[in-house]
Amino acid sequence: FIFDISKRKQAEAFLKESEERFRIVSQSTSDAIWDWDIRKGTLNWLGDVDHLLGYDEGEFPRSIAAWEKSIHPHDHDRVMTTLGCHQQMRTPYIEEYRMIKKDGNICYWMDRGTAMYDVQGNAYRMIGSCTDITARKLTEEKLRESEERFRLLVENAPEGIFIQTHGQFAYVNKAALKMFGATAEQLLGQPIMTRFHPDYHTVIQERVRLLNEERQEAPPMEQKYLKLDGTSF
């Protein structure tokens, strides 16, 4: 018997070429690309996942169990819930979470993936990628700490400080509330001109225009304010 196997050979060649392109892409990116055989539980990594997690080459186990075990306990349930929803309801799978490296230190990953489904609608394979976002997360944490220090400094400053947006009170610190004899609820969202003495309205309006429209710094000046009861100071 003679069989024409040219189509099979073409398919094999195409598959080999596709796998080679996939391998080259994985080596050309800083991401770790993963290919999960859901039925077997194997997790094939393309890219330097060992380096990302502080392991020697080939040391990090290629299994879904090893990956799951390395997720930070505080993030584990959230990540697994999102993963399960993607497989069962086809909702997007994209998560940011912490991974525990070999030495016990923490790194941050952004993980995203897409499942493949059989004719019965069951997920049998999933492919995705992990990006190390540790540097970004540490920068964000430092920024939050800096903003918190600044907030505490302004909030507890002995001088009255307020911030206006479009001519309205957007923020008033404790000292300013005391000066105006008001609560935050009584001032926030109110026109700032109501708290300036009428003799200063023209010059204050010009200062607000410089700040809002021309983004210019208004020089310091002495002025009279009005408390909530109408008395000036």
Disulfide bonds with the S-S distance in Angstrom:
none
